[in-house]
């Protein structure tokens, strides 16, 4: 079985703890996931406070309502099938689905920032993030117009046939 891999989470967690400490936002949208074996989509609401987050997914790959949370120490997934716990969001996704994605980087990317563990990133003439490389994952960012600073769409691809597409609608954003 081939799995999509994410970068080392130790470095990611340390960087997230220092860089995300003042990040606060709530967004919603639609997320689409394609793997070599299946595809599906869900509506989501994501609330972030520092490195802690809570994600509510509705209709996730026919799993009904799913709640995912991370408190800086452990990640939890709860749905009608039960509860799964893991040390990191990446380990939780691997345990729940058998594949990994750069979940810890998403909180940076949603805000239009490179993650500390990104190996390469590019910006457009307005200094907005338009692409980022993290491990084997390549992320592309789209913006609603030339004046918006936050991405409205994020597409992350892995060469083994994994793809995550998120539409991003800010509900509430603040940085201290």
N, C-alpha and C positions, 0 to 999 in steps of 0.2 A: 504494500500500500504506500503510495506516495503521499506525503503531507507537505503542506505549505508551511514554511518556517518563519518565525519572527526573530528579530535580533535578541541579543542577551538582555534579559529583563532587569538584571542587577543594575547595570549602568542606566537603563531607562528609568527605573524606579528612583534612583538617587537624583537624577536630573529632574524628574517630574516633581519630586519633593521640594526642590529648591526653586524651580521655575514656575510651577503651577500654583504656588502657595496663595497667590492673590487672584487667580482666575475664578470667575463666577459667571455662569451663563445657563440659560435654559433655551433649548432649541427643540424643534420638531421637524418632521419630514417623513420621507419614505426611504427605506433602505432595501436594496436588492442584492441578493447574494447568488452567485453562480459558482458551482463546483464542478469537477469532472463528472459527478454522478447525479447532481440535482440543481434545481434553481428555484428561487422563491423570493417573496418580498414581504415586507411588513411596514406598518406605520410605527413611528417611534416618537417618544418624548425623552430627551436627555437633559438631566440637571447636573451641573458640575459645580462643586465648591472646593477650591484648592485641588488636591489630588483625589478627593472623594467624588464618586459619581453614582447616579442612579439612572437606569435606562428602563423604560417600559416599552415593550414591543407588543403590538396587537396584530395577530394573524401571522406570526413568524413561522414560515415553512410548515403551515398546518399544525402548529403546536399550540394554538390558542394564545392567550395572554401570557407573556413571559416577562419577568422582572429580573434585571441584572444589577448588582451593586458592587461597589468596591470602596473600602474604607481606609485604604492605605496599607492595610495589613492582610486582608483576605478578600476574595471575590466570591459572590454567591449568585446562583441562578435559581429562580423558583418559577415553576409553572405547574399545570395540572398533573404532570407526571412525577412531580416531587421536587427535591432541592439538591443542588450540587454545590459543593464548596471547593475552593482551590486557593493557593497562595497568591496567584496573579490573575489578571484578566485573560492573558494569553493561555495559561494553564487551564483555566475554566473553559475557554472555547475549545481547546484541544480535547479535554475530557468530555465535553458535551457533544462535539461534532466530529472529532477525529482530525481536525485541521486547525492551523493557527493563522492569525492575521495580526497586524501591528495595532492592536486595540489601544495600548498605552500611548501611541503616537496620535491617535485620532483627536484627543482633546486639544493638542497643539494645532493639528491640521484644520479642525473645525474653525479655529480662530485665525486661520490664514498665516500660521507661523510654522517654521521648520521645527521639527522635534530635535532635541539635543543629540539623539542617536542617528539622525539622518546623515547619510554619507555624501549626499549631493542634493542640492536644491537650485532652482532657477526662479528668478523674479521677472515680472513684466516691466515695461517702462514706468508704470505707476508704483513700482516697488512692492507689488503684491506677489505672493507665492503662486507660481503656476505649475511647478512640478517638484517632487521630492522623491528621493530614493532611500529606502530603509530596508536593509537586508536585501532579499530578493523582490521586495514589493516596490512597485513604481506607482506613485500617486500623481494624479492630474487634477487641477483646480480650475473651476469656471466661476465667473462673476456675473451678476445680473446686469451690470452696466459698467461704464468706465470710471464711475465715481465711488462705487461701493468698495469697502475695504475687507469685508468678510466674504468668503466664498459662498456661492449658492448651490454648488454641486461639487462633490468629491468622488473621483473614480480611482480605486486602487486595484492594481492587477499583479498577479503572481504568474511567472512563466509556466507553472504546472497546471494552468487552467482555472485558477481561482480569481474571482472578481467581486469587488464590493462597490456598489454605487449608492451614494447618499445624497438626497436633496436636503438642503439646510435652510431652515426658516428660523431666524432669531426670534425668540419670544422675549428674552430679557438677557442683557449682557452688561456686566460691570467689572471694572478692574480697579482695585484699590491703589 
